[in-house]
Amino acid sequence: MELGLKGKTVLITGGSKGIGLACAQAFAAEGARVAIVSRSQANLDGAARVLSGVVCVAADLTRADAAREMVKRTECALGPVDVLVNSAGAARRYLPEDLNAEAWHAAMDAKYFTYVHAMDAVLPGMAARGAGAVVNIIGMGGKVATPIHLPGGAANSALMLATVGLAHVYGPKGVRINAVNPGATMTERLREGLRLEAKSRGVGEDELLAQGQAKVPLRRYAAPEDVADLTLFLASAKAAYITGAVVPMDGGSNPVL
């Protein structure tokens, strides 16, 4: 399917690994001009080895000024940003008894403000040009509360509200804003969680993985490429009448509206 993304400038936060990297590879395959962002220069260097021609930007998006500088550098190199994909930030998990004010603030900084700062930096330009698309990759933790992911889940919920609210505001200006809520996805972060749980329970990682996937109606966790495919569609002209949507992508694990 021709998605009309060739030549578009696409800025992907968290684009050096996991879902963000899969998105970068998919947009590049469509002929888009891609910039990826990470706090880690080492991660950017690793991504650059598998992505040719990508622009790499190191930035700490918990800071609004860093987000503005990220957009400035991207647009100097590639032109005005047509598509923003937010995939940066992962809130730390806590046992309920370990929660404190610092944990709640850290989760909002890690997930909520990294996305909001990036959107604040691109939306005025998109609105002035009368066109643009934003896809926020958030997560089902904002829909389904889990005891060890409460601060991160709260940040995810706040991002969903920001997504639909900003979509309502910017729709008349020609800018579409949507969200994807992946469930468990086969990234290094998930594998790290499996290793920790396997060690604590004294069972094998493969056994835990099989148990987890057996609970999913589609009988597998998502691949990063699955999430990237939906992200490309939402960013493309094929989704021209879709805005303010929050799309669950958990293989049917959570039968909620």
C-alpha positions as CSV (number, residue, x, y, z in Angstrom):
1,M,0.0,0.0,0.0
2,E,1.3,3.4,-0.9
3,L,1.2,5.5,2.2
4,G,2.4,8.8,0.8
5,L,5.3,9.1,3.3
6,K,8.1,9.5,0.8
7,G,10.0,12.7,1.4
8,K,8.2,13.5,4.6
9,T,10.3,14.6,7.6
10,V,9.7,12.3,10.5
11,L,11.0,12.9,14.0
12,I,10.9,9.9,16.3
13,T,11.7,10.3,20.0
14,G,13.0,7.2,21.6
15,G,14.0,6.1,18.2
16,S,17.3,4.4,19.0
17,K,15.8,1.0,20.2
18,G,12.7,-1.1,20.7
19,I,9.4,0.2,19.2
20,G,11.0,3.6,18.3
21,L,13.7,1.9,16.3
22,A,11.2,-0.3,14.5
23,C,9.3,2.8,13.6
24,A,12.4,4.5,12.3
25,Q,13.2,1.5,10.1
26,A,9.7,1.4,8.7
27,F,9.5,5.1,7.9
28,A,12.9,5.0,6.2
29,A,11.7,2.0,4.1
30,E,8.8,4.2,2.9
31,G,11.3,6.9,1.8
32,A,10.8,9.3,4.6
33,R,13.5,11.6,6.0
34,V,14.0,10.3,9.5
35,A,15.5,11.9,12.7
36,I,15.8,9.8,15.8
37,V,16.2,11.1,19.4
38,S,17.6,9.5,22.5
39,R,19.3,10.7,25.7
40,S,22.0,8.1,25.1
41,Q,24.6,8.9,22.4
42,A,25.7,5.3,22.6
43,N,22.2,4.1,21.7
44,L,22.1,6.5,18.9
45,D,25.4,5.3,17.6
46,G,24.1,1.7,17.7
47,A,21.0,2.7,15.8
48,A,22.9,4.6,13.2
49,R,24.8,1.4,12.3
50,V,21.5,-0.3,11.2
51,L,19.9,2.9,9.8
52,S,21.6,4.6,6.9
53,G,21.0,8.3,6.4
54,V,19.2,8.9,9.6
55,V,19.8,12.1,11.6
56,C,20.7,11.4,15.3
57,V,19.8,13.9,18.0
58,A,20.8,13.5,21.6
59,A,18.4,15.3,23.9
60,D,16.9,15.0,27.4
61,L,13.2,15.6,26.7
62,T,12.4,16.1,30.4
63,R,13.5,19.6,29.6
64,A,11.4,21.9,27.4
65,D,14.4,23.8,26.1
66,A,16.0,20.5,24.9
67,A,12.8,19.6,23.0
68,R,12.9,22.9,21.2
69,E,16.5,22.5,20.3
70,M,15.8,19.0,19.1
71,V,13.2,20.3,16.7
72,K,15.5,23.1,15.6
73,R,18.3,20.7,14.8
74,T,16.0,18.3,13.0
75,E,14.5,21.0,10.8
76,C,17.9,22.5,10.0
77,A,19.0,19.1,8.7
78,L,15.8,17.8,7.1
79,G,13.2,20.5,6.8
80,P,10.0,21.2,8.7
81,V,8.7,18.3,10.7
82,D,5.7,16.6,9.1
83,V,5.3,13.7,11.5
84,L,6.2,13.4,15.2
85,V,6.3,9.9,16.7
86,N,6.7,9.9,20.5
87,S,8.2,6.7,21.8
88,A,10.6,8.0,24.4
89,G,10.5,7.5,28.1
90,A,9.7,4.5,30.3
91,A,8.6,5.0,33.9
92,R,10.3,2.8,36.5
93,R,8.2,0.2,38.2
94,Y,7.7,0.2,42.0
95,L,6.3,-2.1,44.6
96,P,3.3,-0.3,46.2
97,E,5.0,-0.1,49.5
98,D,8.0,1.7,47.9
99,L,5.8,4.5,46.4
100,N,6.6,8.0,47.5
101,A,6.3,11.6,46.0
102,E,9.6,11.1,44.2
103,A,8.3,8.0,42.4
104,W,5.2,9.9,41.1
105,H,7.2,12.9,40.0
106,A,9.8,10.7,38.3
107,A,7.1,8.9,36.3
108,M,5.6,12.1,35.0
109,D,9.0,13.4,34.0
110,A,10.0,10.1,32.3
111,K,6.8,9.6,30.3
112,Y,4.4,12.4,30.4
113,F,6.6,15.5,30.0
114,T,8.9,13.9,27.4
115,Y,5.9,13.6,25.2
116,V,4.3,16.9,26.1
117,H,7.6,18.9,25.6
118,A,8.1,17.3,22.1
119,M,4.5,18.1,21.1
120,D,4.8,21.7,22.4
121,A,7.9,22.1,20.2
122,V,6.4,20.9,16.9
123,L,2.7,21.8,17.1
124,P,3.0,25.5,16.5
125,G,5.0,25.0,13.3
126,M,2.6,22.3,12.1
127,A,-0.4,24.5,12.8
128,A,1.2,27.5,11.0
129,R,1.8,25.2,7.9
130,G,-1.7,23.8,8.2
131,A,-0.6,20.1,8.2
132,G,1.0,17.6,10.4
133,A,0.5,14.3,12.3
134,V,1.5,13.2,15.8
135,V,1.4,9.6,17.0
136,N,1.9,9.0,20.7
137,I,3.0,5.4,21.6
138,I,1.7,5.2,25.1
139,G,0.7,1.8,26.6
140,M,-2.1,-0.2,28.1
141,G,-0.8,0.6,31.6
142,G,-2.9,3.8,31.4
143,K,-6.1,1.8,30.9
144,V,-5.5,-1.2,33.2
145,A,-4.0,-0.5,36.6
146,T,-1.3,-2.9,37.8
147,P,0.2,-2.7,41.3
148,I,3.8,-2.3,40.2
149,H,3.1,0.3,37.5
150,L,0.9,2.8,39.2
151,P,3.0,6.0,38.6
152,G,3.8,5.0,35.0
153,G,0.1,4.1,34.4
154,A,-1.0,7.4,35.8
155,A,1.4,9.2,33.4
156,N,0.0,7.1,30.5
157,S,-3.6,8.0,31.4
158,A,-2.6,11.7,31.5
159,L,-1.0,11.3,28.0
160,M,-4.2,9.8,26.6
161,L,-6.2,12.8,27.8
162,A,-3.6,15.2,26.4
163,T,-3.7,13.3,23.1
164,V,-7.5,13.5,22.6
165,G,-7.7,17.1,24.0
166,L,-4.9,18.4,21.7
167,A,-6.5,16.5,18.8
168,H,-9.7,18.5,19.3
169,V,-7.8,21.8,19.5
170,Y,-5.5,21.2,16.5
171,G,-7.9,19.4,14.2
172,P,-9.2,22.7,12.7
173,K,-5.5,23.7,12.1
174,G,-4.9,20.7,9.9
175,V,-3.0,18.6,12.5
176,R,-4.0,15.1,13.5
177,I,-3.0,13.6,16.8
178,N,-3.5,10.0,17.7
179,A,-2.2,7.4,20.2
180,V,-1.3,3.7,20.2
181,N,-1.6,1.6,23.3
182,P,0.7,-1.4,23.0
183,G,0.4,-4.2,25.5
184,A,3.4,-6.5,26.2
185,T,5.9,-6.1,23.3
186,M,9.0,-8.1,22.6
187,T,11.6,-5.4,23.4
188,E,14.7,-5.5,25.5
189,R,12.7,-3.9,28.3
190,L,10.3,-6.8,28.4
191,R,13.2,-9.3,28.3
192,E,14.8,-7.5,31.2
193,G,11.6,-7.9,33.2
194,L,11.4,-11.6,32.3
195,R,15.0,-12.1,33.5
196,L,14.3,-10.3,36.8
197,E,11.0,-12.2,37.4
198,A,12.6,-15.5,36.5
199,K,15.4,-14.9,39.0
200,S,13.0,-14.0,41.8
201,R,10.7,-16.9,41.2
202,G,13.4,-19.5,40.4
203,V,11.9,-20.5,37.0
204,G,13.1,-20.2,33.5
205,E,12.7,-17.2,31.3
206,D,11.2,-19.3,28.5
207,E,8.7,-20.8,30.8
208,L,7.6,-17.3,32.0
209,L,7.4,-16.1,28.4
210,A,5.2,-19.1,27.4
211,Q,2.9,-18.5,30.3
212,G,2.5,-14.9,29.5
213,Q,1.8,-15.4,25.8
214,A,-0.7,-18.2,26.5
215,K,-2.9,-15.6,28.3
216,V,-3.1,-13.4,25.2
217,P,-6.0,-14.3,22.9
218,L,-3.8,-14.0,19.9
219,R,-1.3,-16.3,21.7
220,R,1.8,-14.1,21.3
221,Y,3.2,-10.8,22.5
222,A,3.5,-8.0,19.9
223,A,6.6,-7.5,17.9
224,P,7.9,-3.9,17.6
225,E,7.2,-4.1,13.9
226,D,3.5,-4.7,14.7
227,V,3.3,-1.4,16.5
228,A,5.4,0.3,13.8
229,D,2.9,-0.8,11.1
230,L,0.0,0.9,12.9
231,T,2.1,4.0,13.6
232,L,2.9,4.4,9.9
233,F,-0.8,4.1,9.0
234,L,-1.9,6.7,11.5
235,A,0.8,9.0,10.3
236,S,-0.1,8.6,6.7
237,A,-2.7,10.2,4.4
238,K,-4.6,6.9,4.5
239,A,-5.7,7.9,8.0
240,A,-6.7,11.4,7.0
241,Y,-10.0,11.3,8.8
242,I,-8.7,9.8,12.0
243,T,-7.7,12.1,14.9
244,G,-8.2,11.9,18.6
245,A,-8.1,8.1,18.5
246,V,-6.5,5.9,21.2
247,V,-6.0,2.5,19.6
248,P,-5.5,-0.5,21.9
249,M,-2.9,-3.0,20.6
250,D,-2.7,-5.8,23.2
251,G,-3.8,-8.9,21.2
252,G,-7.2,-8.7,22.9
253,S,-5.8,-9.2,26.4
254,N,-7.9,-6.5,28.0
255,P,-11.6,-6.6,26.9
256,V,-12.3,-3.0,27.8
257,L,-13.9,-0.1,25.9
